[in-house]
Amino acid sequence: MGCFTFVKLMMVLFNSLIFLGGLTLLAMGIWVTVDGGSFLKLLGPFSGQGMQFVNVGFFCIAIGGVLVLLGLLGCLGAKKESNCLLLMFFSIVLIIFIAELAAGVVALAYSSFAEGILRAWATPALKSDYGSEPVVTKMWNTTMTELKCCGFTNYTDFVGSKFEKENGGNVPPTCCSTNSTTCSTAEAERSAVKGCFEPILKTLKEQANIVGGIAAGIGVLEIAAMILSMYLYCHLDNRVK
């Protein structure tokens, strides 16, 4: 098997996987869009909040459509030895690669604002929604229990909150070092349980490293795909000449 034949075979196999993955995402996106009710049941109690921020159906359709298009261009370009399709494949992957680089630069530039973004979201939620909104309450209870922390900054996040007013001046039990079911602000001050900001930020940084590693892997695959497609393009161009 010659080098050209091997590269051609790899292009077909690689893009077949991309095509199948795109079809899967496309089918999921159509399912969510057409029959969103049954899909939301799978997501449980967090589905209502999540769908306010991300339209999962249209997101899957968009990504799936791009992957299907890429897979088709790569497969057909390699199989039919079409310079036009190979060049289109290379151009689309290059645009995606540049967009990912730009997104990475923007993410790094704004990472220093993480504390402000978290605080702008967390503190108002604790003041107005904790204790009354089941999703927010469950999320914060789980966070404070697992991370052994209290509020976002500390117990003061609950001072003057709706929860404190409805519970006779008490704050959540996790804000006290004792195992009592009630926790007054005075006891919380003596306990000095740390806030959840540092543990949350640490977790986010750990997850960001994982996402960064995955993004780097995808970037390597995209570079490899561009090299293979350009190799086939140049080889076919030289053959024509």
MOHUJO-V87835 format. One record per helix or strand of 2 or more residues. SS is the DSSP state (a for helix, b for strand). FROM is the first residue (numbers start at 1). LEN is the number of residues. If there is no record, write none. Layout:
SS/FROM/LEN, SS/FROM/LEN
This chain:
a/3/32, a/36/18, a/56/24, a/83/46, a/134/14, a/155/4, a/162/5, b/170/2, a/173/3, b/183/2, a/185/7, a/197/44
